[in-house]
Amino acid sequence: MHFDIKGNYFENEFFLSPMEGHHAVEKIIKKYSPANIESLLWSMPVDYKHVDPIIKSAQEGFSTWKKISLEERISYLKRYQE
């Protein structure tokens, strides 16, 4: 089993930092299966230049989310579950 990671999601799109080449990140997080520690489930590059835009995007998203009624939030989360 292996999961393809699309990257960090902010500003309504995915951003995946390069893992190879001149602009490659230095740190990569790897997640292994607890049932078989030799089985790599996914790997994700860590790019610290994304931190500030991610925080800004989360704050902007929350300013909208907090205005939505509890019932509507529950509806969104149930649809996300599907």
KAURSUL-V786773 format. One record per pair of residues at least 12 apart in sequence whose C-alpha atoms are under 7 Angstrom apart, sorted by the first residue. I is the first residue (numbers start at 0). J is the second residue. D is the distance in whole Angstrom. If there is no record, write none. Layout:
BEGIN
i:I j:J d:D
i:I j:J d:D
END
This chain:
BEGIN
i:0 j:40 d:6
i:1 j:39 d:7
i:1 j:40 d:5
i:1 j:41 d:6
i:2 j:40 d:6
i:2 j:41 d:5
i:3 j:41 d:7
i:4 j:41 d:7
i:4 j:43 d:7
i:9 j:53 d:6
i:9 j:56 d:6
i:10 j:56 d:6
i:16 j:44 d:6
i:16 j:46 d:6
i:18 j:44 d:6
i:24 j:44 d:6
i:24 j:45 d:7
i:24 j:46 d:6
i:26 j:44 d:6
i:26 j:45 d:5
i:27 j:42 d:7
i:27 j:43 d:5
i:27 j:44 d:4
i:27 j:45 d:6
i:28 j:42 d:6
i:28 j:43 d:5
i:28 j:44 d:6
i:28 j:45 d:7
i:29 j:41 d:6
i:29 j:42 d:4
i:29 j:43 d:7
i:30 j:42 d:6
END
